[in-house]
Amino acid sequence: MTNLPEIDDRTKIEIEAAAFRKMLEHFQKYPEVQNIDLMNLGYFCRNCFSKWYMSAASDQGIELDTDQAREIIYGMPFAEYKAKYQEKASNEQLNQFETSKTKATE
């Protein structure tokens, strides 16, 4: 990478945190975007994101369980999200998911 401004570590963390909050806001604003579609297109979804969040919290000595991490990412309890927004995946989506999940990062 060339011609990038020098950014000190603290400022970099603040910028990344702001971008993270914006991504969460975006995910929560558009719950109709299905996780399987995110996974099939980008090889990650809200559930992956919640696992990454849980891991990062653990690195800081904060223990969260899966439900707690998902609630932070989804902006509501996961069961509530599923009941309100999660649609049944089509056979095509499921078939594509079989390929996509091998590319997913944990």
N, C-alpha and C positions, 0 to 999 in steps of 0.2 A: 504494500500500500504506500502510495506516495502523496505528498502534499497534504497530509492530515495534520490538523492542529495538535499541539501537545496538550494533553489533558491529564491533570493530576489524578491520582487514584480516587480521592474523595469525590471529586466532581464526576469522574467516570461512573462511580457507584450511584450517585444521585441521578445522573442521566439515565442509566440502565433501570433504576427503580421507577423513574417517571414513565419510561417506555413500557415497563412491565405493567404498571397500573393502567396505562392506556390500553394495553392488550386485554387485560382482565375486563375493563369497561366495555371493550368491543365485543368480547365473547359473551358477556352478560346482556348486552344490548340486542344481540342477534341469536337468541337461543334456538331459533328455527334452523340454524346451520347445524346439521347433524354431525355428531362425532365421527361416524363411519365415513362421511364425506371428507372431513378433515384428515382422517387417517389415510384414506385412499389417495388423497391429493398431496398431503404434506408429510405423511408418515408420522404424525403425532396428532393428539387430540386433547380435549380438556382433561381426560383421565391421566394421560401421560404428563401433562402439565402439573396436575395435582401431585403426582409421584415425585416430580422434580422439586416441587415446592416442599414437600414433606422431607425429602432428602436434604435440601438446603437448610431447612429449619433444624433438622437433626445435627447438621454440621455446626450449628450455633448453640447446641445444647437444648433445643426446644423440641420436645417429642409431641408429634401430632399423629393421630391415627388416620387411616384412609378416609373415613367419613368427615373428619374435621378438615383435612386438606381439601377434599372435594367441595365442601361447603364454602371455603374461601375462594376457590376458583369459580365455582358455579354461581356464587352469590345467594345460594339457598341450599337446603339439604338435598342431597343427590336424589333421594326417593321422590321428593317433590318435583325436581327438574324432570326426572324420567316420566312421571305421571303427566306433567303439563306439556312437555316438548318432544320427548323421544318418540320417533316413529319406528315402525317395524322396518327392518332393513330388507331390501329386495334381494332376490337371488343374485342378481348382477353385482350389487354392492358387496354381498357376502363373498362372492367368488373373487372380486378384486381385492377384498380385505385379506384373503389368504396370501396373496402375493405381497401386499403392502405391509403386513405385520412383520414380515421378515426384514424389512428395511427400517422399521421403527427403532428409535433409540430409547433406551430405558434410563 
